[in-house]
């Protein structure tokens, strides 16, 4: 499970250090794809395979289904950890998420997100707003029992 927030810099070659706590889950590789908020999503091989399987119900005759497939698969790339615990983010994904320096890594349970510093600050303002959260969380049963 991917938890917490970390800040690392992406280097000029597009390499990003993956937090040590995440590395074991990515030992067999991972997929990076476009997120929905000008961010990137990083899935383990297994989770991405499940995501791919769930798209098989989407008909190719539906324009919205084709758009979903294009975002998920057209905006995806397979990555491997290097010996220093980094992944290489290709230029088209760095450009999409505006990653060119300080990058915030946000654990979201079964995947983690990559944000440029300014984008994460904007998102964090929304995520931390108590009034918005009071409305947002009423839709979910978060009881532990």
N, C-alpha and C positions, 0 to 999 in steps of 0.2 A: 504494500500500500504506500502510495506517495503522499507524504505529509510535509507541511511546513513551507517556509519561504526562504529563498537563498538569493544572493546577488553575486554574479560572476560577470567578467567581461568576455565578450566574444572577440577573438583576435582578428587581425587583418585577413587571415586565410579562412575565416568563418568557423573556427573551432571554439567550442564552448565546453568548459569543464562541467561535468555532471556531478552533483553532490555525491559524496561518498556513500551516503545511506541509500541512494537510488541505484548504484552501480550493479549490485548483485542481480537486481530484477532485469537489467539490460544486458546481462552477460551473453545471451544468445542473440543479441541485436534488438533493434527497435525500429519503429516507423515514426517519422515526423511528417505532419500534415498541417494544412492551413486550419486555423481556428476560426471562430465566428466573430471575433472582436479585434481583428488585426493582430492576433497573436498566433502562436504555433502550439500544436498539441503533440505530445510525445507519448506513444503507446508502446507497450511491450509487444513482442512478436505475437504472443498468444491473444492479447486483447484486440490487436489490429485484425487478426484472423477472424475473431468473433464478429467484429464490426463488418468485415468484408462479407461474412456469411449472412449477416442480417440484411445486407443490401440486395440479396438475391430475390427478395420479394418485391423489389421495386421494378416496375415494368419500364422497359425502354421506350414505350410509346407515350409516356407521361413526361412532358417537358420539365416539370419540377423534379421528378425522379432523376432525369438525366443531369440536371444541375447539381443535385446532391452527389451523384457519382463523380462528376467533374471536380467538385470541391474536395471530396474525400480522396479520390484516387489520382486525379490530375495534379493535385497539390501535394502529393505525398512522395516521400523518398525513404528508402531503407538506409539505416545508419548502423555503424558498429563503434563500440568504444575502442579508442586507441590505447596504447600502453600507459598513457598519462591520464586516462579516465575522461577523455574528451570525445565529443561527437562533432562531425563536420556538417554544418548547416549549409546547404547549397545556396548560391546567390539569389535564385528566384524566391526562395522562402525568406531569406534575410531581408530582401527588398519588400516583400509582402508585409512582414511584421515590423519593418523599420528597425531591424537589429543591427547596430553598428558600434556598439560599445557596451556600456553597462546593461546587463540583461537580468531580469528578475525571473527566477524559477519558482513556480507556485505548484505545490502538490495539491491534487484534487481527487485523491483516492486511487482510482484505477488508471489514471494517466496524470501527466503533469503538463503545465503550460509554460511557454516562454513569452515574456513580454519585454518590450523596450521600456526603459525607466519611466518616461513620461506617460506612456499608455497605462502602465501599472498604477501609477499614482492616481490617474483619473478613475480607473476601475476600483481602486481601493477606497476612494471617497464614497462610491456607491455601495460597495460591500460593507463598509463600516457604518453606514447611516442607520441609526436605531429606528427611525420612523419607517423607513423603507423595509428594514428587516422585520419589523413587527407585522407588516402586511404580508411580506413575502413568506414568512415561516408559518403563517396560519394555513397555508395550503398543504402542509406536510405533517404527517404524524411522525414525530421524531422521538417518541417514547422508546426507551431501551427495552421494555418488556415485550 
